[in-house]
Amino acid sequence: MKIVVLDGYTLNPGDNPWTPLEALGSLTVHDRTPEELIITRAADADILLTNKTPLSAETLARLPKLRMISVLATGYNVVDVAAARARGIPVCNVPGYSTNSVAEFVMALILDFFKQARFHSDLVHQGEWQRCPDFCFWQNPHFSELAGKTIGIVGFGAIGQRLGELATAFRMKVLASSRSRRADVPYPFEWAETDDLFARADIVSLHCPLSDETRGLVNKERLARMKPGAFLVNTARGPLVVEQDLCDALNAGTIAGAACDVVSAEPIRADNPLPHARNLTLTPHIAWAALEARRRLMDSTAGNIAAFLTGKPVNVVNP
């Protein structure tokens, strides 16, 4: 069984061995695959693994040996799943591997905004404390406690629910918005309509999938609903946010700050407006990437392949 990984570097940059997959067949790993090389590299694959390398209907039509696709992520929009279904090719993903990693990263972004420990440490190293006439100083107008604040979580799946649990530990109030409105969590929270959530929350964190319904979810109208002191976090998908609208809102002081771990096109392009926004933390799509999460992703991918080889595929997104 020939297994080909098209873009394996982000899963294993050297600290997360491919051993679980090597046990399942003949494995070839490419760190990255430009679009013009996809057909060449995938031509002999029985099982094809991709993270962000696109597999279009046209590409799949030129891979007659292909029997299975496993996406090295939870999101699978890089694969034309309908075209794969028409060919009888199951497409599998890995749900749930990054729940702790992403939720903890969101809390780190929130704490950084309200506390800015590293910023003040840098000021001390620059000699600002030595020059200060008082025993302490701070340069953060939003320096405050999280206890008593309201966090609004848009998308209340596994990550959103875990974030709510962490927020509850900080004695925050939790609002949740979800299309399904299904949740079984051991802490109090309140369902809210999306517009109401944006208006009431001190912090809004996005955890919904990207779809026609959610594309551009955060736009100038919703940003205008937010409190002037509110903070927005996006660790989900870049196109959930109209980036120019967010940039304008931050520069105008409509909201106090934001943090984005994802943008509309990645790597970020030179013409993206977000680097020119005030009070914005930008990180390079790393919320998912804790070593423990990547190890779970590796093991779960091996489980997907092993299940397929037994004739009982799991985590199939195109049944």
Secondary structure as the mmCIF struct_conf table of DSSP 4:
data_model
#
loop_
_struct_conf.conf_type_id
_struct_conf.id
_struct_conf.beg_label_comp_id
_struct_conf.beg_label_asym_id
_struct_conf.beg_label_seq_id
_struct_conf.end_label_comp_id
_struct_conf.end_label_asym_id
_struct_conf.end_label_seq_id
STRN STRN1 LYS A 2 VAL A 5
BEND BEND1 LEU A 6 ASP A 7
TURN_TY1_P TURN_TY1_P1 TYR A 9 LEU A 11
BEND BEND2 PRO A 13 ASN A 16
HELX_RH_AL_P HELX_RH_AL_P1 THR A 19 GLU A 22
TURN_TY1_P TURN_TY1_P2 ALA A 23 LEU A 24
BEND BEND3 GLY A 25 GLY A 25
STRN STRN2 SER A 26 VAL A 29
BEND BEND4 ASP A 31 ASP A 31
HELX_RH_3T_P HELX_RH_3T_P1 GLU A 35 LEU A 37
HELX_RH_AL_P HELX_RH_AL_P2 ILE A 38 ALA A 42
TURN_TY1_P TURN_TY1_P3 ALA A 43 ASP A 44
BEND BEND5 ASP A 46 ASP A 46
STRN STRN3 ILE A 47 THR A 50
BEND BEND6 ASN A 51 THR A 53
STRN STRN4 LEU A 55 LEU A 55
HELX_RH_AL_P HELX_RH_AL_P3 ALA A 57 ALA A 61
TURN_TY1_P TURN_TY1_P4 ARG A 62 ARG A 62
TURN_TY1_P TURN_TY1_P5 PRO A 64 LYS A 65
STRN STRN5 MET A 68 VAL A 71
BEND BEND7 LEU A 72 THR A 74
TURN_TY1_P TURN_TY1_P6 ASN A 77 VAL A 78
STRN STRN6 VAL A 79 VAL A 79
HELX_RH_AL_P HELX_RH_AL_P4 VAL A 81 ALA A 86
TURN_TY1_P TURN_TY1_P7 ARG A 87 GLY A 88
STRN STRN7 VAL A 91 CYS A 92
TURN_TY1_P TURN_TY1_P8 PRO A 95 SER A 98
HELX_RH_AL_P HELX_RH_AL_P5 THR A 99 LYS A 115
HELX_RH_AL_P HELX_RH_AL_P6 ALA A 117 HIS A 125
TURN_TY1_P TURN_TY1_P9 GLN A 126 ARG A 131
BEND BEND8 PRO A 133 PHE A 135
TURN_TY1_P TURN_TY1_P10 PRO A 141 HIS A 142
BEND BEND9 LEU A 146 LEU A 146
TURN_TY1_P TURN_TY1_P11 ALA A 147 GLY A 148
STRN STRN8 THR A 150 VAL A 154
BEND BEND10 GLY A 155 GLY A 155
BEND BEND11 GLY A 157 GLY A 157
HELX_RH_AL_P HELX_RH_AL_P7 ALA A 158 ALA A 169
TURN_TY1_P TURN_TY1_P12 PHE A 170 ARG A 171
STRN STRN9 LYS A 173 SER A 177
BEND BEND12 ARG A 179 SER A 180
BEND BEND13 PRO A 186 TYR A 187
STRN STRN10 GLU A 190 TRP A 191
HELX_RH_AL_P HELX_RH_AL_P8 THR A 194 ARG A 200
BEND BEND14 ASP A 202 ASP A 202
STRN STRN11 ILE A 203 LEU A 206
HELX_LH_PP_P HELX_LH_PP_P1 CYS A 208 LEU A 210
TURN_TY1_P TURN_TY1_P13 ASP A 212 GLY A 216
STRN STRN12 VAL A 218 VAL A 218
HELX_RH_AL_P HELX_RH_AL_P9 LYS A 220 ARG A 225
BEND BEND15 MET A 226 MET A 226
TURN_TY1_P TURN_TY1_P14 PRO A 228 GLY A 229
STRN STRN13 PHE A 231 ASN A 234
BEND BEND16 ALA A 236 ALA A 236
HELX_RH_3T_P HELX_RH_3T_P2 GLY A 238 LEU A 240
STRN STRN14 VAL A 241 VAL A 241
HELX_RH_AL_P HELX_RH_AL_P10 GLU A 243 ALA A 252
TURN_TY1_P TURN_TY1_P15 GLY A 253 GLY A 253
BEND BEND17 THR A 254 ALA A 256
STRN STRN15 GLY A 257 CYS A 260
BEND BEND18 ASP A 261 ASP A 261
BEND BEND19 SER A 264 PRO A 267
HELX_LH_PP_P HELX_LH_PP_P2 ILE A 268 ARG A 269
TURN_TY1_P TURN_TY1_P16 ALA A 270 ASP A 271
BEND BEND20 PRO A 273 PRO A 273
HELX_RH_3T_P HELX_RH_3T_P3 LEU A 274 HIS A 276
TURN_TY1_P TURN_TY1_P17 ARG A 278 ASN A 279
STRN STRN16 LEU A 280 LEU A 282
BEND BEND21 HIS A 285 HIS A 285
TURN_TY1_P TURN_TY1_P18 ALA A 287 TRP A 288
HELX_RH_AL_P HELX_RH_AL_P11 LEU A 291 LEU A 309
TURN_TY1_P TURN_TY1_P19 THR A 310 GLY A 311
BEND BEND22 ASN A 315 ASN A 315
STRN STRN17 VAL A 316 VAL A 316
BEND BEND23 VAL A 317 VAL A 317
#
